[in-house]
C-alpha cells in the first residue's frame, strides 16, 4: 500500500468521527501503536527541540525507502507520531518527500486537538521529519551521481 493510500484510509477514519471527542479518542488509540523507545532512539541528538513534550525522532534509510522511529512522553503526541510512522515507514523517499509538504493535522481535521504549544510542537515534528527526508534524498542523488 502506498503512503497516499494509507493517508486516505487514515483521513477516512478521522472524517468518520462524529465529533472532536471521537477524534481525540481515535488519536489516543493510535498512540498504542508506538513501541517503547530503544536506547539508541532516546539519544539527545534525536530529541526534537521546540516541543512541549519530549519527542524523539530517528529517520533511517534502507536503500531508497524510509524508516521512521519515534517516541513521545505524552499519549496525544504519540498518536500523531504513530500516524507519521504508518505513513512514512517503508515509503519511497520521493513519495515521502511529497507527503512531507502536507499540513497533516489540518488535512486530517485534528488541528484543534493540539492547543498552543502542542500545535507548535506538531509543526516542529513535521519540520524535523521533512529535513531528514530532504537530507536523505540529497544523499541518494549524491550516491547516484558518484556511481
DAPE-V579885 format. One record per helix or strand of 3 or more residues. SS is the DSSP state (a for helix, b for strand). FROM is the first residue (numbers start at 0). TO is the last residue. If there is no record, write none. Layout:
# DAPE-V579885
{{SS	FROM	TO} {SS	FROM	TO}}
This chain:
# DAPE-V579885
{{a	2	14} {a	19	32} {a	43	45} {b	54	61} {b	64	71} {a	74	87} {a	92	98} {a	103	107} {a	110	112} {a	115	145}}
